[in-house]
């Protein structure tokens, strides 16, 4: 008589052992970990769309009236607008990819914490950062005009340091100036936080789109735009968006657990 004990299957021919293994009761599958099912969001059930829309709105209202915005505005008054737009958007696109990559490193925090119990520490940290940005933006909205004047003055000092030259040199100098100005900026950190809790491809597409629209407005006529839309309004809208996306992240956490 053949024993069906698992330790005796190794003594049987391979086809017979495989057949007996299929007949033996199988253990139940492990419970799904956090985020194995799609997370419903405030913009729909498509994570890519939610990441793209969130990234676009957040970056657009973060960049309007920012130092990078004024750099593009002032450069466009002295240099060919096409070169200014290409150099600025190119630098911001590279910075976006870097910040999203850092956000995905933050996203892997769950796997590095032993015994986390399925708690999404990365999303919690991202929500906390968005709350901080939102509160700080709303608190600074009262002095938005003074802050914008300081940003414009700093941008003018940076632009004055650049000389003239061939098209390739102008393009490269614009790229480097904007890249240095954007490093560690609020929109850079906000993109990291958003990418930690959202679809990375969607965040890249939306954030680059937001940078592109903001840069186009600056190059085309940022001075006229500032007369129509006040800096205070932009700050209030931007701060509110930070808090809305922080709340949406928290809701997604509880829906996905």
PLY file of the C-alpha trace (Angstrom):
ply
format ascii 1.0
element vertex 257
property float x
property float y
property float z
element edge 256
property int vertex1
property int vertex2
end_header
0.00 0.00 0.00
1.36 3.43 -0.96
1.50 6.03 1.78
0.23 9.51 0.89
2.32 11.27 3.49
4.10 14.28 1.92
7.52 13.00 2.99
7.03 9.76 1.02
6.22 11.46 -2.30
9.88 11.92 -3.07
10.20 8.13 -3.34
7.57 7.91 -6.10
8.09 8.46 -9.82
7.78 12.14 -10.77
4.48 11.92 -12.76
2.81 9.91 -10.01
4.10 12.24 -7.29
2.83 15.27 -9.21
-0.62 13.68 -9.63
-0.86 12.83 -5.93
0.16 16.37 -4.98
-2.69 17.73 -7.08
-5.14 15.39 -5.28
-3.99 16.38 -1.80
-5.84 19.25 -0.05
-4.19 22.58 -0.84
-3.72 25.30 1.80
-5.84 28.43 1.32
-4.13 31.32 -0.50
-2.65 34.05 1.72
-4.77 37.14 2.23
-4.03 39.92 -0.26
-1.64 42.59 0.89
-2.47 46.24 0.91
-2.88 47.80 -2.55
-3.42 44.54 -4.44
-6.77 45.86 -5.60
-7.36 49.20 -7.35
-7.87 52.09 -4.96
-10.98 54.15 -5.67
-10.15 57.85 -5.71
-11.89 61.20 -5.79
-11.33 61.47 -9.56
-12.40 57.93 -10.39
-11.12 54.39 -10.13
-8.28 54.85 -12.62
-5.02 55.45 -10.67
-3.27 56.86 -13.76
-5.98 59.47 -14.33
-6.08 60.42 -10.67
-2.29 60.82 -10.56
-2.26 62.89 -13.75
-5.05 65.26 -12.69
-3.66 65.63 -9.17
-0.16 66.31 -10.47
-1.38 68.84 -13.03
-3.48 70.91 -10.62
-0.99 70.77 -7.77
1.99 71.85 -9.88
0.11 74.49 -11.86
-1.01 76.38 -8.75
2.33 75.83 -7.04
4.30 77.31 -9.94
2.19 80.40 -10.68
4.03 83.30 -9.07
6.93 81.08 -8.01
10.59 81.95 -8.57
10.77 79.67 -11.60
7.73 81.44 -13.06
9.42 84.83 -12.80
12.71 83.50 -14.20
10.87 82.35 -17.32
9.00 85.67 -17.49
12.15 87.79 -17.27
14.17 85.59 -19.61
11.41 85.73 -22.23
11.69 89.52 -22.23
15.40 89.32 -23.15
15.77 86.10 -25.12
13.86 84.20 -27.82
10.69 82.91 -26.23
11.01 79.48 -27.85
14.45 78.91 -26.34
13.27 80.08 -22.92
10.26 77.78 -23.01
12.28 74.77 -24.18
15.05 75.26 -21.62
12.63 75.88 -18.75
10.27 73.00 -19.47
13.20 70.67 -20.15
14.71 71.44 -16.73
11.35 71.08 -14.99
10.63 67.78 -16.77
13.97 66.32 -15.66
13.33 67.59 -12.13
9.88 65.99 -12.18
11.29 62.58 -13.13
13.85 62.85 -10.32
11.24 63.83 -7.74
8.88 61.04 -8.83
11.75 58.54 -8.56
12.42 59.77 -5.01
8.71 59.42 -4.31
8.80 55.79 -5.41
11.72 55.20 -3.04
9.52 56.61 -0.31
6.75 54.32 -1.55
8.95 51.27 -0.86
9.15 52.24 2.80
6.45 49.67 3.61
8.69 46.79 2.54
11.63 48.06 4.60
9.76 48.19 7.92
9.53 44.72 9.50
6.23 43.86 11.10
4.44 46.82 9.60
1.16 44.93 9.65
0.11 46.24 6.24
0.10 49.87 7.43
0.88 52.13 4.43
3.55 54.28 6.06
4.48 55.82 2.71
0.96 57.08 2.08
0.65 58.37 5.64
3.90 60.30 5.29
2.81 61.64 1.91
-0.50 62.83 3.37
1.34 64.50 6.26
3.66 66.33 3.85
0.71 67.53 1.77
-0.99 68.84 4.92
2.18 70.72 5.89
2.46 72.28 2.43
-1.23 73.19 2.43
-1.18 74.82 5.86
2.02 76.74 5.10
0.67 77.94 1.74
-2.60 79.15 3.26
-0.77 80.82 6.14
1.46 82.71 3.70
-1.43 83.74 1.43
-1.98 86.98 3.34
1.46 88.27 2.33
1.42 86.71 -1.12
2.01 89.98 -2.95
5.10 90.80 -0.89
6.38 87.26 -1.27
5.87 87.39 -5.04
7.78 90.68 -5.19
10.70 89.06 -3.36
10.59 86.05 -5.67
10.64 88.35 -8.69
13.58 90.31 -7.29
15.57 87.12 -6.66
14.74 85.88 -10.15
15.92 89.18 -11.65
19.26 88.84 -9.84
19.70 85.32 -11.22
18.78 86.39 -14.75
21.18 89.35 -14.65
24.06 86.93 -14.11
23.46 85.28 -17.47
25.18 86.61 -20.54
24.32 86.36 -24.21
25.54 83.85 -26.73
24.55 81.31 -29.33
21.21 79.52 -29.24
22.68 76.32 -27.78
24.41 78.29 -25.03
21.24 80.21 -24.22
19.24 77.00 -24.07
21.76 75.31 -21.79
22.12 78.31 -19.47
18.32 78.55 -19.15
18.13 74.85 -18.37
20.81 75.05 -15.68
19.37 78.20 -14.10
15.87 76.77 -13.81
17.15 73.38 -12.64
19.13 74.99 -9.82
16.20 77.23 -8.84
13.74 74.33 -8.74
15.88 71.94 -6.66
14.31 71.60 -3.20
11.45 73.94 -4.10
7.91 73.44 -2.81
6.70 71.90 -6.07
9.70 69.54 -6.08
8.87 68.28 -2.57
5.15 68.16 -3.34
5.80 65.95 -6.36
7.77 63.55 -4.16
4.86 63.34 -1.72
2.30 62.88 -4.49
4.34 60.21 -6.29
4.66 58.22 -3.05
0.89 57.76 -2.91
-0.16 57.91 -6.59
0.50 56.33 -9.96
4.03 57.47 -10.94
3.40 57.64 -14.69
0.28 59.70 -14.13
2.10 62.06 -11.77
4.92 62.58 -14.29
2.47 63.34 -17.10
0.32 65.66 -15.00
3.22 67.46 -13.33
5.07 68.07 -16.59
1.81 69.30 -18.10
1.32 71.69 -15.18
4.88 72.97 -15.54
4.34 73.40 -19.27
1.15 75.44 -18.85
2.65 77.63 -16.11
5.80 78.23 -18.20
3.75 79.03 -21.30
1.76 81.61 -19.32
4.98 83.16 -18.01
6.63 83.29 -21.43
3.51 84.51 -23.25
2.62 87.29 -20.82
3.08 86.62 -17.14
3.02 90.31 -16.28
-0.46 90.69 -17.75
-1.63 87.54 -15.94
-0.54 88.94 -12.58
-2.85 91.92 -13.13
-5.85 89.66 -13.70
-5.26 86.96 -11.07
-3.89 88.03 -7.69
-1.12 86.12 -5.97
-3.30 85.80 -2.89
-5.99 83.95 -4.87
-3.42 81.59 -6.37
-2.04 80.85 -2.89
-5.46 80.14 -1.44
-6.37 77.82 -4.31
-3.00 76.06 -4.17
-3.10 75.60 -0.38
-6.63 74.25 -0.57
-5.61 71.75 -3.25
-2.80 70.48 -1.03
-5.30 69.81 1.75
-7.84 68.23 -0.62
-5.27 65.78 -1.99
-4.04 65.03 1.53
-7.61 64.18 2.57
-8.07 62.08 -0.58
-4.90 60.15 0.25
-6.17 59.40 3.75
-9.54 58.25 2.36
-7.76 55.99 -0.13
-5.72 54.50 2.71
-8.80 53.45 4.65
-10.54 52.19 1.52
-7.52 50.14 0.49
-6.75 48.51 3.87
0 1
1 2
2 3
3 4
4 5
5 6
6 7
7 8
8 9
9 10
10 11
11 12
12 13
13 14
14 15
15 16
16 17
17 18
18 19
19 20
20 21
21 22
22 23
23 24
24 25
25 26
26 27
27 28
28 29
29 30
30 31
31 32
32 33
33 34
34 35
35 36
36 37
37 38
38 39
39 40
40 41
41 42
42 43
43 44
44 45
45 46
46 47
47 48
48 49
49 50
50 51
51 52
52 53
53 54
54 55
55 56
56 57
57 58
58 59
59 60
60 61
61 62
62 63
63 64
64 65
65 66
66 67
67 68
68 69
69 70
70 71
71 72
72 73
73 74
74 75
75 76
76 77
77 78
78 79
79 80
80 81
81 82
82 83
83 84
84 85
85 86
86 87
87 88
88 89
89 90
90 91
91 92
92 93
93 94
94 95
95 96
96 97
97 98
98 99
99 100
100 101
101 102
102 103
103 104
104 105
105 106
106 107
107 108
108 109
109 110
110 111
111 112
112 113
113 114
114 115
115 116
116 117
117 118
118 119
119 120
120 121
121 122
122 123
123 124
124 125
125 126
126 127
127 128
128 129
129 130
130 131
131 132
132 133
133 134
134 135
135 136
136 137
137 138
138 139
139 140
140 141
141 142
142 143
143 144
144 145
145 146
146 147
147 148
148 149
149 150
150 151
151 152
152 153
153 154
154 155
155 156
156 157
157 158
158 159
159 160
160 161
161 162
162 163
163 164
164 165
165 166
166 167
167 168
168 169
169 170
170 171
171 172
172 173
173 174
174 175
175 176
176 177
177 178
178 179
179 180
180 181
181 182
182 183
183 184
184 185
185 186
186 187
187 188
188 189
189 190
190 191
191 192
192 193
193 194
194 195
195 196
196 197
197 198
198 199
199 200
200 201
201 202
202 203
203 204
204 205
205 206
206 207
207 208
208 209
209 210
210 211
211 212
212 213
213 214
214 215
215 216
216 217
217 218
218 219
219 220
220 221
221 222
222 223
223 224
224 225
225 226
226 227
227 228
228 229
229 230
230 231
231 232
232 233
233 234
234 235
235 236
236 237
237 238
238 239
239 240
240 241
241 242
242 243
243 244
244 245
245 246
246 247
247 248
248 249
249 250
250 251
251 252
252 253
253 254
254 255
255 256
